[in-house]
Every structure is written in C-alpha cells, then in structure tokens.
C-alpha cells in the first residue's frame, strides 16, 4: 500500500550532497534514489506516514506547523534498514528541535489511518534514504562506493505532504511546491 507522507525538505546544500551520494550509487550500478524519476523525488526526512489523511487531520497538521522555523539537522553515518528489502540511508542525529518537530507532526497525525509503527514517537529512526531494494551482497559494495561519509550540517527548511494517489506534493501551508 502506498502511504501518504509528511516530509521534512532539506536545505539546498544538504539536498545537493545527498543527490551526489545518490549519483555515486547509480554510477556503480547499485540501487539508488537517483533511479526514481518521479517529479516528487527529493532528499527528505519522513516525519510521518498514513494510509489516508482526513481533512481534519490535514488542518490540524497545518495548525501544528504554523510559524514553522527551519530545524537544524546533522546527517551522520550510513545505516542499513530492513531485513528482506534493504534500505541504505544516512542517519539523521536526533536533536531536541527535531524530536519536537516530529512529536508535533505525530500528534497532528493521530487521527489518520494506518500510521505505521516506524514513524510513531519513540519508534522513529530519522534518516534520509539513499537507495532501496539492495540485496545483502550489495551492502558492502555500496559502503565501499560511498566510503566514509562526512557528517553534514544542514536544516529541514520546510515541511511538505506527499499524496501518492494524486501524485503530488505540497507545502503543509497549502502552497504547491511541485507536481500537479
């Protein structure tokens, strides 16, 4: 099932560094987010997800994020998530400000349906995905391609929603960002 999501969008410099890492994986013939050609594809930090987001939840989310200010983030080391379908990602080191943002979003999304456990408070592993669908044998190769990644200091500059059925994203404040 494709999930609606609430995503933290990264600042331009951090976005470009993550896209560089995507490109390195793609050039090595490894699964990479660079292979995702959708207009909505951008480095991001998933704050929440749900099967559907009723209008009242969407309004509550907008209220929770009213006056949003950029949140500093630090992208740390590489990590592998999953068991059958492996995901290579950059860990986002949780700061108090990031955890407050996540908690606000989680509280606003409480009325949504099918919110996965992995995005709930105290279960969330903040990360930025680099590649999905790696086989176990590709993990070592991916780590070798990327080498020892430096920590990145950046920011979540805005928050958007993604609706997979409509195929579009928009800022939580309702201003369209991309897609139609």
N, CA and C of each residue as an Amber inpcrd file, in Angstrom:
protein
   540
   0.8400000  -1.1750000   0.0000000   0.0000000   0.0000000   0.0000000
   0.8880000   1.2420000   0.0000000   0.6150000   2.1610000  -0.9080000
   1.3410000   3.4350000  -0.9520000   0.7990000   4.3330000   0.1530000
   1.7070000   4.9200000   0.9100000   1.3140000   5.7510000   2.0420000
   1.4620000   7.2310000   1.7420000   0.5090000   8.0130000   2.2310000
   0.6700000   9.4640000   2.2670000   1.7860000   9.7390000   3.2660000
   2.5450000  10.7930000   3.0370000   3.6060000  11.0810000   3.9940000
   3.7200000  12.5690000   4.2640000   4.3340000  12.8520000   5.3940000
   4.6850000  14.2130000   5.7920000   6.2030000  14.2080000   5.8560000
   6.8300000  15.1060000   5.1010000   8.2770000  15.0500000   4.9020000
   8.9520000  16.3790000   5.2000000  10.0930000  16.3030000   5.8520000
  10.9410000  17.4670000   6.0470000  11.8330000  17.6160000   4.8290000
  11.7600000  18.7660000   4.1740000  12.5580000  19.0450000   2.9740000
  13.8550000  19.7150000   3.4080000  14.9670000  19.2250000   2.8630000
  16.2950000  19.7030000   3.2700000  16.6900000  20.9870000   2.5530000
  17.6060000  21.7320000   3.1750000  18.1640000  22.9380000   2.5610000
  18.9130000  22.5500000   1.2870000  19.1670000  23.5200000   0.4260000
  19.7620000  23.2820000  -0.8930000  21.1200000  22.5880000  -0.8280000
  22.0090000  23.0310000   0.0440000  23.3560000  22.4370000   0.1080000
  23.3010000  20.9760000   0.5470000  22.4800000  20.6710000   1.5320000
  22.3530000  19.2930000   2.0010000  21.6730000  18.4420000   0.9380000
  20.6490000  18.9860000   0.2980000  19.9710000  18.3090000  -0.8070000
  20.9770000  17.9180000  -1.8820000  21.8410000  18.8400000  -2.2710000
  22.8200000  18.5740000  -3.3260000  23.8380000  17.5110000  -2.9110000
  24.2620000  17.5110000  -1.6580000  25.2060000  16.4920000  -1.1920000
  24.5610000  15.1100000  -1.2260000  23.3100000  15.0170000  -0.7880000
  22.6090000  13.7250000  -0.8170000  22.4320000  13.2750000  -2.2650000
  22.0860000  14.1920000  -3.1640000  21.9460000  13.8240000  -4.5830000
  23.2790000  13.3380000  -5.1560000  24.3850000  13.8950000  -4.6860000
  25.7070000  13.4270000  -5.1140000  25.9120000  11.9660000  -4.6810000
  25.5060000  11.6440000  -3.4600000  25.6220000  10.2750000  -2.9670000
  24.7160000   9.3360000  -3.7650000  23.5140000   9.8070000  -4.1180000
  22.6310000   9.0250000  -4.9880000  23.3420000   8.7230000  -6.3040000
  23.9690000   9.7570000  -6.8850000  24.6400000   9.6020000  -8.1800000
  25.7890000   8.5940000  -8.0990000  26.5630000   8.6280000  -7.0260000
  27.6600000   7.6750000  -6.8680000  27.1440000   6.2350000  -6.8480000
  26.0430000   6.0080000  -6.1470000  25.4560000   4.6710000  -6.1120000
  24.9630000   4.2580000  -7.5010000  24.2700000   5.1700000  -8.1750000
  23.7400000   4.8670000  -9.5120000  24.8640000   4.5640000 -10.4970000
  25.9370000   5.3460000 -10.4490000  27.0740000   5.1320000 -11.3500000
  27.7260000   3.7730000 -11.1210000  27.6200000   3.2590000  -9.9020000
  28.1810000   1.9460000  -9.5750000  27.2000000   0.8200000  -9.8970000
  26.0400000   1.1690000 -10.4370000  25.0460000   0.1610000 -10.7820000
  24.2950000  -0.3950000  -9.5830000  24.2770000   0.3660000  -8.5010000
  23.5930000  -0.0570000  -7.2800000  22.2480000   0.6520000  -7.1560000
  21.2900000   0.0500000  -6.4350000  20.0200000   0.7450000  -6.2120000
  20.2560000   2.1280000  -5.6070000  19.5770000   3.1100000  -6.1560000
  19.7710000   4.4980000  -5.7380000  18.4770000   5.2670000  -5.9110000
  18.2550000   6.2230000  -5.0450000  17.0940000   7.0970000  -5.2140000
  17.2190000   7.9250000  -6.4900000  18.4120000   8.0250000  -7.0520000
  18.5910000   8.7230000  -8.3270000  17.8140000   8.0250000  -9.4390000
  17.5250000   6.7330000  -9.2600000  16.7830000   5.9750000 -10.2650000
  15.2950000   6.2910000 -10.2440000  14.8210000   6.9150000  -9.1870000
  13.4050000   7.2730000  -9.0450000  13.1870000   8.5500000  -9.8470000
  12.4430000   8.4600000 -10.9220000  12.2840000   9.5930000 -11.8450000
  11.0600000  10.4610000 -11.5730000  10.3040000  10.1730000 -10.5170000
   9.1110000  10.9530000 -10.2170000   9.4460000  12.3980000  -9.8950000
   8.5370000  13.2890000 -10.2840000   8.7490000  14.7210000 -10.0550000
   8.8580000  15.0500000  -8.5670000   8.2820000  14.2190000  -7.7310000
   8.3010000  14.4750000  -6.2880000   9.5730000  13.9830000  -5.6150000
  10.4230000  13.2790000  -6.3490000  11.6100000  12.6870000  -5.7350000
  12.6010000  13.7630000  -5.3120000  12.8670000  13.8190000  -4.0330000
  13.8360000  14.7690000  -3.4760000  14.3270000  14.2000000  -2.1520000
  15.5790000  14.4650000  -1.8130000  16.0450000  14.0440000  -0.4860000
  15.1390000  14.6480000   0.5870000  14.7280000  13.8260000   1.5130000
  13.8280000  14.2960000   2.5640000  13.9390000  13.4010000   3.7930000
  13.3080000  13.8510000   4.8410000  13.2420000  13.1510000   6.1130000
  11.7660000  12.8750000   6.3820000  11.3500000  11.6200000   6.3600000
   9.9380000  11.3000000   6.5970000   9.6200000  11.5050000   8.0780000
   8.6480000  12.3760000   8.3240000   8.2240000  12.6810000   9.6910000
   7.0290000  11.8400000  10.1170000   6.1660000  11.4940000   9.1500000
   5.0210000  10.6400000   9.4270000   4.5130000  10.0740000   8.1130000
   3.6470000   9.0890000   8.2270000   3.0260000   8.4710000   7.0610000
   1.6930000   7.8900000   7.5080000   0.7880000   7.7080000   6.5420000
  -0.5240000   7.1440000   6.8630000  -1.1900000   6.6530000   5.5910000
  -2.1130000   5.7000000   5.7770000  -2.8820000   5.2070000   4.6440000
  -3.7200000   6.2950000   4.0290000  -4.3370000   7.1100000   4.8640000
  -5.0910000   8.2680000   4.3860000  -5.0400000   9.3550000   5.4490000
  -5.2240000  10.5790000   4.9920000  -5.1510000  11.7350000   5.8890000
  -6.4510000  12.5290000   5.7330000  -7.4150000  12.3160000   6.6390000
  -8.6700000  13.0710000   6.5530000  -8.4240000  14.5750000   6.6360000
  -9.3290000  15.3390000   6.0800000  -9.2050000  16.7920000   6.0530000
  -8.9540000  17.4000000   7.4210000  -9.6200000  16.8850000   8.4380000
  -9.4410000  17.4410000   9.7860000  -8.0050000  17.2140000  10.2680000
  -7.4120000  16.0840000   9.8940000  -6.0190000  15.8250000  10.2680000
  -5.1020000  16.7720000   9.5140000  -5.3660000  16.9670000   8.2170000
  -4.5700000  17.9060000   7.4280000  -4.6230000  19.3060000   8.0040000
  -5.8200000  19.7280000   8.4250000  -5.9540000  21.0580000   9.0470000
  -5.1940000  21.1300000  10.3570000  -5.2570000  20.0530000  11.1480000
  -4.5250000  20.0120000  12.4130000  -3.0240000  20.0620000  12.1880000
  -2.5740000  19.4260000  11.1180000  -1.1520000  19.4440000  10.7740000
  -0.7180000  20.8580000  10.4140000  -1.5270000  21.5390000   9.6210000
  -1.2160000  22.9330000   9.2650000  -1.1460000  23.8030000  10.5130000
  -2.0760000  23.6090000  11.4330000  -2.0630000  24.3830000  12.6810000
  -0.8230000  24.0600000  13.5040000  -0.4700000  22.7920000  13.5800000
   0.6920000  22.3870000  14.3800000   1.9830000  22.9900000  13.8440000
   2.0290000  23.2210000  12.5340000   3.2530000  23.7120000  11.9100000
   3.1860000  25.1960000  11.5460000   2.1530000  25.8590000  11.9930000
   2.0390000  27.2930000  11.7430000   3.2420000  28.0030000  12.3620000
   3.8450000  28.8870000  11.6100000   5.0280000  29.5970000  12.1000000
   6.2740000  28.7400000  12.0840000   6.2700000  27.6780000  11.2850000
   7.4200000  26.7660000  11.2050000   8.7070000  27.5410000  10.9510000
   9.7300000  27.1910000  11.6960000  11.0750000  27.7340000  11.5160000
  11.9900000  26.5880000  11.1250000  12.9780000  26.8110000  10.2540000
  13.9030000  25.7360000   9.8940000  14.5150000  25.0660000  11.1230000
  14.6860000  23.7550000  11.0150000  15.2300000  22.9610000  12.1110000
  16.6060000  22.4480000  11.6910000  17.6480000  22.8170000  12.4310000
  18.9820000  22.2860000  12.1050000  18.9950000  20.7670000  12.2060000
  19.6890000  20.1330000  11.2630000  19.8400000  18.6790000  11.2970000
  21.2870000  18.3190000  10.9920000  21.6820000  17.1780000  11.4870000
  23.0180000  16.6480000  11.2140000  22.8450000  15.2470000  10.6540000
  23.2950000  15.0570000   9.4100000  23.2840000  13.7380000   8.8030000
  24.5710000  13.0460000   9.2010000  24.4140000  11.8720000   9.7770000
  25.5530000  11.1280000  10.2750000  25.9370000   9.9830000   9.3670000
  26.2670000   8.8720000   9.9810000  26.8120000   7.7210000   9.2620000
  25.7460000   7.0030000   8.4370000  26.2310000   6.0660000   7.6450000
  25.3510000   5.2230000   6.8500000  24.7270000   4.1670000   7.7450000
  23.5120000   3.7620000   7.4170000  22.8800000   2.6590000   8.1150000
  22.0630000   1.8560000   7.1350000  21.8050000   0.6180000   7.4730000
  21.0000000  -0.2760000   6.6470000  19.7570000  -0.6220000   7.4500000
  18.6050000  -0.4330000   6.8250000  17.3230000  -0.7250000   7.4630000
  16.6580000  -1.8750000   6.7170000  15.8010000  -2.5930000   7.4110000
  15.0410000  -3.6590000   6.7760000  15.6780000  -5.0150000   6.9930000
  15.0020000  -6.0210000   6.4240000  15.5260000  -7.3740000   6.5220000
  15.4920000  -8.0540000   5.1560000  14.3630000  -8.0240000   4.4760000
  14.2820000  -8.6150000   3.1350000  14.6090000  -7.5780000   2.0670000
  13.9860000  -6.4270000   2.1590000  14.2080000  -5.3370000   1.2170000
  15.0540000  -4.2900000   1.9410000  16.3420000  -4.2860000   1.6580000
  17.2620000  -3.4390000   2.4110000  17.2590000  -2.0040000   1.8870000
  17.3550000  -1.0800000   2.8090000  17.4040000   0.3470000   2.5070000
  18.7210000   0.8790000   3.0480000  19.4630000   1.5660000   2.1940000
  20.6820000   2.2500000   2.6240000  20.3070000   3.7010000   2.8590000
  20.6940000   4.2380000   4.0050000  20.2870000   5.5920000   4.3770000
  21.3990000   6.2940000   5.1400000  21.2140000   7.6060000   5.2920000
  22.0540000   8.4030000   6.1970000  21.2450000   8.6090000   7.4730000
  21.8220000   8.2540000   8.6020000  21.1890000   8.5030000   9.8840000
  21.1040000  10.0110000  10.1010000  19.9660000  10.4760000  10.5980000
  19.8350000  11.8710000  11.0000000  19.8860000  11.8670000  12.5230000
  20.8890000  12.5310000  13.0690000  21.0790000  12.5260000  14.5160000
  19.9670000  13.3500000  15.1640000  19.2140000  12.7430000  16.0630000
  18.0580000  13.4340000  16.6260000  18.4450000  14.5130000  17.6320000
  18.0700000  15.7320000  17.3350000  18.2640000  16.8460000  18.2600000
  16.9340000  17.1070000  18.9740000  16.9750000  17.9170000  20.0140000
  15.7300000  18.2640000  20.7110000  14.7540000  18.9370000  19.7590000
  15.2520000  19.8490000  18.9240000  14.3800000  20.5640000  17.9900000
  13.7430000  19.6040000  16.9870000  14.5110000  18.6490000  16.4850000
  13.9760000  17.6830000  15.5260000  12.9480000  16.7720000  16.2000000
  13.2270000  16.3430000  17.4090000  12.2790000  15.4980000  18.1260000
  10.9900000  16.2480000  18.4440000  11.0800000  17.5560000  18.7310000
   9.8680000  18.3620000  18.9540000   9.0530000  18.4620000  17.6720000
   9.7350000  18.6850000  16.5370000   9.0380000  18.7440000  15.2570000
   8.3320000  17.4190000  14.9920000   9.0460000  16.3270000  15.1710000
   8.4530000  15.0120000  14.9400000   7.2480000  14.7780000  15.8550000
   7.3710000  15.1200000  17.1320000   6.2690000  14.9320000  18.0780000
   5.0500000  15.7630000  17.6840000   5.2670000  16.9900000  17.2090000
   4.1510000  17.8410000  16.7610000   3.4330000  17.2170000  15.5760000
   4.2130000  16.7070000  14.6290000   3.6190000  16.0650000  13.4590000
   2.8900000  14.7930000  13.8750000   3.4990000  13.9870000  14.7320000
   2.8760000  12.7370000  15.1860000   1.5580000  13.0120000  15.8960000
   1.5310000  14.0340000  16.7280000   0.2970000  14.3790000  17.4380000
  -0.7880000  14.7990000  16.4500000  -0.4360000  15.6090000  15.4740000
  -1.4090000  16.0560000  14.4780000  -1.9100000  14.8980000  13.6190000
  -1.0650000  13.9030000  13.3830000  -1.4330000  12.7630000  12.5300000
  -2.1610000  11.6560000  13.2920000  -2.4190000  11.8550000  14.5650000
  -3.0290000  10.8040000  15.3860000  -4.3700000  10.3230000  14.8280000
  -5.1140000  11.1700000  14.1370000  -6.4130000  10.7800000  13.5910000
  -6.3530000  10.1740000  12.2060000  -5.1660000  10.0410000  11.6470000
  -5.0110000   9.4390000  10.3270000  -5.0950000   7.9170000  10.4390000
  -5.3810000   7.2560000   9.3210000  -5.4970000   5.8010000   9.3410000
  -4.1850000   5.1410000   8.9520000  -3.9460000   3.9770000   9.5110000
  -2.7980000   3.1440000   9.1450000  -1.4540000   3.8490000   9.3050000
  -1.2560000   4.5340000  10.4200000   0.0350000   5.1660000  10.6910000
   0.9980000   4.0500000  11.1180000   2.0740000   3.8290000  10.3460000
   2.9890000   2.7400000  10.7000000   3.7040000   2.9860000  12.0220000
   3.9930000   1.9110000  12.7060000   4.6910000   1.9980000  13.9870000
   6.0380000   2.6970000  13.8290000   6.6950000   2.5100000  12.6730000
   8.0570000   3.0310000  12.4780000   8.1400000   4.5610000  12.4990000
   7.0040000   5.2670000  12.3850000   7.0520000   6.7320000  12.4310000
   6.4450000   7.2900000  13.7160000   6.0660000   6.4170000  14.6270000
   5.4700000   6.8790000  15.8720000   6.5520000   7.3150000  16.8570000
   6.1660000   8.2110000  17.7420000   7.0940000   8.7200000  18.7570000
   7.6990000   7.5340000  19.5110000   8.9620000   7.6090000  19.7800000
   9.7540000   6.5900000  20.4720000  10.0300000   5.3430000  19.6290000
   9.6080000   5.3280000  18.3650000   9.9010000   4.2150000  17.4600000
  10.6060000   4.7080000  16.1990000  10.5860000   6.0080000  15.9880000
  11.0600000   6.6390000  14.7670000  12.5850000   6.6240000  14.6860000
  13.1150000   6.2450000  13.5340000  14.5480000   6.3140000  13.2690000
  14.7240000   7.3510000  12.1580000  15.0710000   8.5810000  12.5250000
  15.1860000   9.6160000  11.4910000  16.3340000   9.3060000  10.5330000
  16.0200000   9.3550000   9.2320000  17.0280000   9.0280000   8.2200000
  16.6490000   9.6570000   6.8800000  17.6330000   9.7290000   6.0190000
  17.4340000  10.1700000   4.6370000  17.8510000   8.9900000   3.7600000
  16.9220000   8.5080000   2.9520000  17.1660000   7.3220000   2.1290000
  18.0980000   7.6280000   0.9650000  19.0600000   6.7320000   0.7560000
  19.9720000   6.8250000  -0.3780000  19.6170000   5.8070000  -1.4580000
  19.2060000   4.6100000  -1.0540000  18.8490000   3.5740000  -2.0130000
  17.9610000   2.5250000  -1.3850000  16.9990000   2.0350000  -2.1510000
  16.0650000   1.0000000  -1.6910000  16.2580000  -0.2700000  -2.5100000
  15.9870000  -1.4000000  -1.8840000  15.9990000  -2.6580000  -2.6150000
  17.3740000  -3.2650000  -2.8000000  18.3050000  -2.9160000  -1.9380000
  19.6250000  -3.5420000  -2.0220000  19.5250000  -5.0030000  -1.6010000
  20.2790000  -5.8400000  -2.2690000  20.4340000  -7.2300000  -1.8320000
  21.5500000  -7.2430000  -0.7890000  21.5470000  -8.2380000   0.0340000
  22.5540000  -8.3240000   1.1030000  23.9670000  -8.2060000   0.5440000
  24.2240000  -8.8250000  -0.5960000  25.5460000  -8.7850000  -1.1970000
  25.9550000  -7.4250000  -1.7330000  24.9980000  -6.5270000  -1.8970000
  25.3000000  -5.1910000  -2.4210000  25.6390000  -4.1920000  -1.3280000
  25.3520000  -4.5250000  -0.0910000  25.5710000  -3.5740000   1.0030000
  27.0490000  -3.2170000   1.1230000  27.9090000  -4.1940000   1.1520000
  29.3500000  -3.9250000   1.2480000  29.8480000  -3.0950000   0.0850000
  29.3520000  -3.3960000  -1.1110000  29.7470000  -2.6280000  -2.2950000
  29.2980000  -1.1720000  -2.1730000  28.0760000  -0.9670000  -1.7010000
  27.5680000   0.4030000  -1.5260000  28.3980000   1.1600000  -0.4990000
  28.7570000   0.4940000   0.5880000  29.5780000   1.1390000   1.6150000
  30.9520000   1.5020000   1.0540000  31.4800000   0.6470000   0.2050000
  32.7690000   0.9180000  -0.4180000  32.6760000   2.0950000  -1.3860000
  31.6020000   2.1560000  -2.1560000  31.4110000   3.2460000  -3.1220000
  31.3220000   4.5930000  -2.4030000  30.5700000   4.6310000  -1.3150000
  30.3780000   5.9060000  -0.6180000  31.5310000   6.2260000   0.3250000
  32.2680000   5.2070000   0.7370000  33.3800000   5.4470000   1.6370000
  32.8980000   5.9410000   2.9870000  33.7950000   6.5730000   3.6760000
  33.4550000   7.1330000   4.9880000  32.8050000   8.4880000   4.7480000
  31.5010000   8.5580000   4.9370000  30.7780000   9.7930000   4.6480000
  30.9760000  10.7950000   5.7860000  31.1930000  12.0490000   5.4330000
  31.3360000  13.0610000   6.4860000  29.9770000  13.4360000   7.0640000
  29.9650000  13.8760000   8.2990000  28.7220000  14.4130000   8.8400000
  28.3630000  15.6560000   8.0360000  27.0790000  15.8380000   7.8330000
  26.5910000  17.0160000   7.1210000  25.7410000  17.8460000   8.0670000
  26.0410000  19.1160000   8.1250000  25.2260000  20.0370000   8.9040000
  24.2730000  20.7190000   7.9300000  22.9870000  20.6430000   8.2030000
  22.0110000  21.2440000   7.3120000  20.7770000  21.6480000   8.0810000
  19.6620000  21.6820000   7.3750000  18.4080000  22.0720000   8.0140000
  17.2240000  21.4870000   7.2570000  16.1600000  21.2070000   8.0050000
  14.8620000  20.9580000   7.4030000  14.2860000  22.3470000   7.1980000
  14.1600000  22.7540000   5.9250000  13.7370000  24.1230000   5.6240000
  12.2340000  24.2810000   5.4610000  11.5540000  23.1940000   5.1380000
  10.1030000  23.2580000   5.0110000   9.5350000  21.8630000   5.2130000
   8.2280000  21.7880000   5.3440000   7.5410000  20.5090000   5.5170000
   6.4950000  20.4080000   4.4250000   6.4730000  19.2360000   3.7770000
   5.5180000  19.0270000   2.6980000   4.7410000  17.7470000   2.9380000
   3.6420000  17.6300000   2.2280000   2.8730000  16.3790000   2.2050000
   3.0230000  15.7490000   0.8390000   2.9920000  14.4280000   0.8060000
   3.0410000  13.6480000  -0.4330000   1.7960000  12.7760000  -0.4700000
   1.0390000  12.8840000  -1.5530000  -0.1410000  12.0490000  -1.7700000
   0.1470000  11.1720000  -2.9720000   0.3970000   9.8690000  -2.7590000
   0.7610000   9.0010000  -3.8730000  -0.3740000   8.7700000  -4.8620000
  -1.6180000   8.8260000  -4.4030000  -2.7390000   8.6210000  -5.3280000
  -2.8930000   9.8090000  -6.2710000  -2.7240000  11.0080000  -5.7430000
  -2.8080000  12.2100000  -6.5790000  -1.4960000  12.4620000  -7.3090000
  -0.4040000  11.8370000  -6.8330000   0.9030000  12.0270000  -7.4480000
   1.4290000  13.4380000  -7.2970000   1.2130000  14.0250000  -6.1300000
   1.6700000  15.4050000  -5.9430000   2.1480000  15.6580000  -4.5280000
   2.9440000  16.7030000  -4.4090000   3.3970000  17.1810000  -3.1060000
   2.9610000  18.6220000  -2.9540000   2.8480000  19.0690000  -1.7240000
   2.5620000  20.4660000  -1.4460000   3.0480000  20.8010000  -0.0560000
   3.3970000  22.0640000   0.0940000   3.7940000  22.5180000   1.4260000
   2.6170000  22.3820000   2.3580000   2.9060000  22.1130000   3.6040000
   1.8370000  21.9130000   4.5730000   0.9810000  23.1590000   4.7080000
   1.5510000  24.3220000   4.4140000   0.7410000  25.5300000   4.4830000
  -0.1500000  25.7090000   3.2540000  -0.1440000  24.7170000   2.3540000
  -1.0540000  24.7150000   1.2080000  -0.4830000  25.2810000  -0.0660000
   0.7320000  25.8210000  -0.0450000   1.3190000  26.3830000  -1.2460000
   1.9340000  25.2490000  -2.0520000   1.5210000  25.0490000  -3.3260000
   2.0810000  23.9430000  -4.1140000   3.5870000  24.1250000  -4.3000000
   4.3190000  22.9970000  -4.2680000   5.7540000  23.0570000  -4.4870000
   6.1620000  22.3870000  -5.7810000   5.5310000  21.2700000  -6.1240000
   5.8590000  20.5820000  -7.3620000   4.7580000  19.5790000  -7.6520000
   4.7470000  19.0560000  -8.8440000   3.7230000  18.1050000  -9.2360000
   2.4290000  18.8340000  -9.5170000   1.4730000  18.1330000 -10.0390000
   0.1870000  18.7660000 -10.3440000  -0.9310000  17.9690000  -9.7620000
